[in-house]
Amino acid sequence: MTHFEYIAVAISIILGLGLIQLLSNLDQVLAQSRRYWLHSLWVFFVFWILVQNWWAFWDLRDVAWNLGYFSLWITYASMVYLMVVALTKTKASEVSWESVYFSRTRWLFGLFGLVGATAVLITWVILDVSLLHPYRFVQYSTMAILAVLFTSKRKRLHEVLSVLLMAIVLLSQVLFRFQPGLFGVAA
């Protein structure tokens, strides 16, 4: 077993737990009486993030792994898992997903901002991808949008910026991550 295969198991477990948490709460998220379209959209988007991260992990197959690199990736995967928790864990007293969403914007978007910063760090330190690589524009612009979402509670602003952020990320995934390993080549 290679280091990559060994480490991939740990990362897959964390990402898998996120998928389980998300999918096991999907019936509650989509329940007619509680549903909020923006919250549901974020749940599906975070589902995509979990899947995409498993896909992108292939970029690290040739890395000479050490404890520091492993710690970065475990931290990254754990923050993505916590984003799932922020979106799906509720108390019985929380009536609607809209109230849950707006009560947790700082937690959700703070974590997402840290995920973005950690992704930049991982690809820069581990893969030696330039801080000026074209994909960085996507990362930096999404982090700027996340900063606004983190600080604002304005409903319309959240709706517009969330859709914009998701469109930017999904388009970038088609352009930069359609094939695994595409980011593994230092630019």
C-alpha positions in Angstrom: 0.0 0.0 0.0 1.4 3.4 -0.9 1.3 6.5 1.3 -1.3 8.0 -1.1 -3.6 4.9 -0.8 -3.2 4.9 3.0 -4.0 8.6 3.4 -6.8 8.5 0.8 -8.7 6.1 3.2 -8.6 8.7 6.0 -9.7 11.5 3.7 -12.4 9.3 2.1 -13.8 8.4 5.6 -14.2 12.1 6.5 -15.7 13.0 3.1 -17.9 9.9 3.3 -19.2 10.9 6.8 -20.1 14.3 5.3 -22.0 12.6 2.5 -23.8 10.4 5.0 -24.7 13.3 7.2 -26.0 15.3 4.3 -28.0 12.5 2.7 -29.5 11.3 5.9 -30.9 14.7 6.5 -32.1 15.3 2.9 -35.7 14.4 3.7 -35.8 17.1 6.4 -34.1 19.6 4.2 -36.7 19.0 1.5 -39.7 18.7 3.8 -42.4 21.0 2.4 -43.2 22.7 5.7 -39.6 23.7 6.5 -37.9 24.0 3.1 -36.1 27.2 2.1 -34.8 27.2 -1.5 -31.5 28.9 -0.8 -30.7 26.5 2.0 -31.6 23.6 -0.2 -29.4 25.0 -2.9 -26.5 25.2 -0.5 -27.1 21.6 0.6 -26.8 20.4 -3.0 -23.8 22.7 -3.6 -22.0 21.3 -0.5 -22.8 17.8 -1.8 -21.0 18.7 -5.0 -18.1 20.1 -3.0 -17.8 16.7 -1.2 -17.8 14.8 -4.4 -15.5 17.2 -6.2 -13.0 17.0 -3.3 -12.8 13.3 -3.5 -12.2 13.7 -7.3 -9.6 16.4 -6.8 -7.7 14.3 -4.2 -6.3 12.3 -7.2 -4.1 15.4 -7.9 -2.1 14.4 -4.8 -1.3 10.8 -5.9 2.4 11.5 -6.5 3.1 13.7 -3.5 5.8 12.7 -1.0 3.5 12.7 2.0 4.5 13.8 5.4 2.7 14.7 8.6 2.4 18.4 7.7 0.8 17.6 4.3 -1.5 15.0 5.9 -2.5 17.5 8.7 -3.4 20.1 6.1 -5.7 17.7 4.2 -7.3 16.3 7.3 -8.0 19.9 8.5 -9.4 20.8 5.1 -11.7 17.7 4.9 -12.8 18.2 8.5 -13.8 21.8 7.7 -15.9 20.6 4.7 -17.6 18.1 7.0 -18.3 20.9 9.5 -20.0 22.9 6.7 -22.3 19.9 6.3 -23.1 20.0 10.0 -23.8 23.7 9.9 -26.3 23.1 7.1 -28.0 20.0 8.4 -27.9 19.7 12.2 -31.0 21.2 13.8 -32.8 21.4 17.1 -36.5 20.7 17.3 -37.0 24.3 18.2 -35.7 25.5 14.8 -38.8 25.6 12.7 -37.7 26.6 9.2 -34.5 26.1 7.2 -34.5 29.8 6.5 -34.1 30.6 10.1 -31.4 27.9 10.4 -29.6 29.3 7.4 -29.5 32.9 8.6 -28.6 31.9 12.2 -25.6 30.0 10.9 -24.2 32.3 8.1 -21.1 33.2 10.1 -20.4 29.6 10.9 -21.0 28.3 7.4 -19.3 31.1 5.5 -16.5 31.4 8.0 -15.8 27.7 7.5 -16.1 28.0 3.7 -13.7 30.9 3.7 -11.2 28.8 5.7 -11.7 25.9 3.3 -10.9 28.2 0.4 -7.8 29.6 2.1 -6.6 26.1 3.0 -7.2 25.0 -0.6 -4.9 27.8 -1.8 -2.3 26.7 0.8 -2.5 23.0 -0.1 -2.1 23.6 -3.8 0.7 26.1 -3.3 2.7 24.2 -0.6 2.0 20.6 -1.7 1.6 20.9 -5.5 3.7 24.1 -6.0 0.9 25.7 -8.0 1.6 29.4 -8.5 -0.4 31.9 -6.5 -1.1 33.5 -9.9 -2.4 30.4 -11.6 -5.6 31.1 -13.5 -7.7 29.0 -11.1 -6.6 31.4 -8.3 -8.9 34.0 -9.7 -11.8 31.7 -9.0 -10.5 31.0 -5.5 -9.9 34.6 -4.6 -13.2 35.9 -6.1 -15.2 33.2 -4.1 -13.4 34.1 -0.9 -14.3 37.8 -1.5 -18.0 36.8 -2.0 -17.8 34.6 1.1 -16.5 37.5 3.1 -19.6 39.5 2.2 -21.9 36.6 2.9 -20.1 36.1 6.3 -20.8 39.7 7.3 -24.3 40.3 5.9 -27.7 39.1 6.9 -29.5 40.7 4.0 -31.7 38.1 2.3 -31.6 39.4 -1.2 -27.8 39.8 -1.1 -27.5 36.2 0.1 -29.7 35.0 -2.7 -27.8 36.9 -5.5 -24.3 36.3 -4.2 -24.9 32.6 -3.4 -26.1 31.9 -6.9 -23.2 33.9 -8.4 -20.6 32.0 -6.2 -22.1 28.7 -7.2 -22.1 29.6 -10.9 -18.4 30.7 -10.7 -17.4 27.5 -8.9 -19.3 25.1 -11.1 -18.1 26.8 -14.3 -14.5 26.7 -13.0 -14.9 23.0 -12.2 -15.8 22.3 -15.8 -12.9 24.4 -17.0 -10.2 23.3 -14.6 -11.2 20.0 -13.0 -13.1 18.1 -15.7 -10.3 15.5 -15.7 -8.6 14.4 -12.4 -5.0 15.3 -12.2 -5.4 18.5 -14.3 -4.3 20.7 -11.3 -1.4 18.3 -10.4 0.8 20.0 -13.0 2.5 23.1 -11.5 1.7 26.2 -13.5 
